[in-house]
Amino acid sequence: MSADEMRADEAKPGESVHRGDPVVVDRYTAGARINHWITAACLILLAISGMALFHPSLFGLTALFGGGQATRAIHPWIGVVLFFSFSGLFLRFWRLNLWKGADTTWLARLNKVLGNRDHEDPDLVEIGKYNAGQKMVFWGMTLLILTLIGSGLVIWDEYFASYTTITQKRLAVLLHAGAAVAIICIWIVHVYAAIWVRGTISAMTKGQVTGGWAWRHHRKWLRELVTGGPRPAE
Amino acid sequence: MFPPIPNPDLKAATKFGEKDLIRRSASRVAEPAQKLTPMAKLIDVSKCIGCKACQSACLEWNDLREPVGFNDGTYNNPPDLTPTSLTVMKFTEWVNPETRNLEWLIRKDGCMHCADPGCLKACPAPGAIVQYSNGIVDFVHENCIGCGYCVKGCPFNIPRISKADSKAYKCTLCSDRVSVGQGPACAKACPTQAIVFGTKDEMKQWADGRIKDLKSRGYKNAGLYDPPGVGGTHVMYVLHHADQPEIYAGLPRDPRISPLVEIWKGVAKYAGLAVMGAFAVFGVLHHAVMGPNRVTREDESAAKQLTETQS
């Protein structure tokens, strides 16, 4: 074990602190990043191809997929890839996204967070690997992807037309459109937060963040990494 | 009798074009300068003998071949509309509870050519479904993407998606024949003139005469099926029991575009785009007002200190 890797043997996979100036913290494994970017690419392609069929003024986007017929044929398959890819992310991250009492406090003081004043509030400083906003993105995505894959199968007429009634298909198509709008809104929040909070994007490009970033936004997580986990000394 | 439709002078005839469109799916069209006379097909169920000449004529004219299927124990053959059978006879054996008589209710099923077409409203592909000013609703197959939205939009369960080319098919009201002054192939082939074709006004008058005749023969509920929920249709039925259209193989009593489809194709579009736009605008504004959330030098040194005190 090299001298600048602290407690790497005790940290969770992909998470360790490298001493230096600045301190560098590993946040995501290469596997998690690849998994994330496959999901991200699918979500963007689904949003573009879906919006092309959602509003007539956006129908021209079908040209990106080789025309209307090709868009109609490929959209559901991208959805299947996204479903399995997101399932991977879900298995990786669900435990860390369980809701805690502190998350409710964070949410109640959302105006402070958005106003860049969260660092003045001692209750908003000690945050684990994910804050309440990130957790809501995670669970929102989870619920909406389940809704989208479920309603999507009902309206995937090429293979499943005969399994449902037309009324069920009408309900599914409305649900699908509504869930798609909601998930695109969550996606906008997710991307905007990554841009607004400088230093975040490197977590998903290099897998690493600076120690200062971890101190500022996820101090509890950083402490746990440095001291070797939340478990009390046995 | 309604006079048979004569063969017209083909030299004088012109095809329908863009100038005749009053609706085009996922598009806006200009109001046509000159509107065609609204046309209609009238199907007099009380006169139908179930010979299927109309069905054969439809296959012939449209050069379609229905694959050999299975007999399901009824006269219905094929049992339902298919991408190649744009019209089928639906045979219902109905016992009239008042007279205890068995009545053959034989309805020719197919596209009703609604004045307010649900298929066209639901279609996302520009120009895949068009409505001419004479009332004919037609599918333009080169623009069809096979999404099946028309199936969800239709209040009559008419369009069928072909497994061969993934495109939607339904009765065209022989728009190619009508555009050169001929009547639909089914009307031309009908041996009893149960199917007649002409202007919508003529067809309503003709129906009135038939309804009077039926009433004089004891069918007190005889009437015309031209449902107002879809703005009227350009295929109408004379029914001997117009008070209960359901007995004619499930003809809907009050068809209209499903409210789910109206929401999906109406408010959801504008609200959906507006909500997504609002989120994006909020992000831009928030960043413009608050600026980026940057890590400070103090944060970095605090992290450094933390790591060093723990070693």
Boltz contact constraints between the chains, C-beta under 6 A:
constraints:
  - contact:
      token1: [A, 17]
      token2: [B, 307]
      max_distance: 6.0
  - contact:
      token1: [A, 19]
      token2: [B, 307]
      max_distance: 6.0
  - contact:
      token1: [A, 22]
      token2: [B, 300]
      max_distance: 6.0
  - contact:
      token1: [A, 23]
      token2: [B, 303]
      max_distance: 6.0
  - contact:
      token1: [A, 23]
      token2: [B, 304]
      max_distance: 6.0
  - contact:
      token1: [A, 23]
      token2: [B, 307]
      max_distance: 6.0
  - contact:
      token1: [A, 53]
      token2: [B, 124]
      max_distance: 6.0
  - contact:
      token1: [A, 55]
      token2: [B, 269]
      max_distance: 6.0
  - contact:
      token1: [A, 56]
      token2: [B, 26]
      max_distance: 6.0
  - contact:
      token1: [A, 59]
      token2: [B, 126]
      max_distance: 6.0
  - contact:
      token1: [A, 68]
      token2: [B, 125]
      max_distance: 6.0
  - contact:
      token1: [A, 68]
      token2: [B, 145]
      max_distance: 6.0
  - contact:
      token1: [A, 69]
      token2: [B, 145]
      max_distance: 6.0
  - contact:
      token1: [A, 72]
      token2: [B, 145]
      max_distance: 6.0
  - contact:
      token1: [A, 72]
      token2: [B, 146]
      max_distance: 6.0
  - contact:
      token1: [A, 72]
      token2: [B, 147]
      max_distance: 6.0
  - contact:
      token1: [A, 116]
      token2: [B, 290]
      max_distance: 6.0
  - contact:
      token1: [A, 116]
      token2: [B, 293]
      max_distance: 6.0
  - contact:
      token1: [A, 157]
      token2: [B, 148]
      max_distance: 6.0
  - contact:
      token1: [A, 157]
      token2: [B, 161]
      max_distance: 6.0
  - contact:
      token1: [A, 169]
      token2: [B, 152]
      max_distance: 6.0
  - contact:
      token1: [A, 170]
      token2: [B, 152]
      max_distance: 6.0
  - contact:
      token1: [A, 170]
      token2: [B, 258]
      max_distance: 6.0
  - contact:
      token1: [A, 170]
      token2: [B, 260]
      max_distance: 6.0
  - contact:
      token1: [A, 170]
      token2: [B, 261]
      max_distance: 6.0
  - contact:
      token1: [A, 171]
      token2: [B, 260]
      max_distance: 6.0
  - contact:
      token1: [A, 173]
      token2: [B, 152]
      max_distance: 6.0
  - contact:
      token1: [A, 173]
      token2: [B, 264]
      max_distance: 6.0
  - contact:
      token1: [A, 174]
      token2: [B, 260]
      max_distance: 6.0
  - contact:
      token1: [A, 174]
      token2: [B, 264]
      max_distance: 6.0
  - contact:
      token1: [A, 177]
      token2: [B, 264]
      max_distance: 6.0
  - contact:
      token1: [A, 177]
      token2: [B, 268]
      max_distance: 6.0
  - contact:
      token1: [A, 181]
      token2: [B, 272]
      max_distance: 6.0
  - contact:
      token1: [A, 181]
      token2: [B, 275]
      max_distance: 6.0
  - contact:
      token1: [A, 184]
      token2: [B, 276]
      max_distance: 6.0
  - contact:
      token1: [A, 185]
      token2: [B, 276]
      max_distance: 6.0
  - contact:
      token1: [A, 185]
      token2: [B, 279]
      max_distance: 6.0
  - contact:
      token1: [A, 188]
      token2: [B, 279]
      max_distance: 6.0
  - contact:
      token1: [A, 188]
      token2: [B, 280]
      max_distance: 6.0
  - contact:
      token1: [A, 192]
      token2: [B, 283]
      max_distance: 6.0
  - contact:
      token1: [A, 196]
      token2: [B, 287]
      max_distance: 6.0
  - contact:
      token1: [A, 196]
      token2: [B, 293]
      max_distance: 6.0
  - contact:
      token1: [A, 197]
      token2: [B, 293]
      max_distance: 6.0
  - contact:
      token1: [A, 198]
      token2: [B, 292]
      max_distance: 6.0
  - contact:
      token1: [A, 198]
      token2: [B, 294]
      max_distance: 6.0
  - contact:
      token1: [A, 199]
      token2: [B, 295]
      max_distance: 6.0
  - contact:
      token1: [A, 211]
      token2: [B, 303]
      max_distance: 6.0
  - contact:
      token1: [A, 212]
      token2: [B, 295]
      max_distance: 6.0
  - contact:
      token1: [A, 212]
      token2: [B, 299]
      max_distance: 6.0
  - contact:
      token1: [A, 212]
      token2: [B, 300]
      max_distance: 6.0
  - contact:
      token1: [A, 212]
      token2: [B, 303]
      max_distance: 6.0
  - contact:
      token1: [A, 213]
      token2: [B, 295]
      max_distance: 6.0
  - contact:
      token1: [A, 215]
      token2: [B, 299]
      max_distance: 6.0
  - contact:
      token1: [A, 215]
      token2: [B, 302]
      max_distance: 6.0
  - contact:
      token1: [A, 215]
      token2: [B, 303]
      max_distance: 6.0
  - contact:
      token1: [A, 216]
      token2: [B, 295]
      max_distance: 6.0
  - contact:
      token1: [A, 216]
      token2: [B, 299]
      max_distance: 6.0
  - contact:
      token1: [A, 226]
      token2: [B, 306]
      max_distance: 6.0
  - contact:
      token1: [A, 226]
      token2: [B, 307]
      max_distance: 6.0
  - contact:
      token1: [A, 226]
      token2: [B, 310]
      max_distance: 6.0
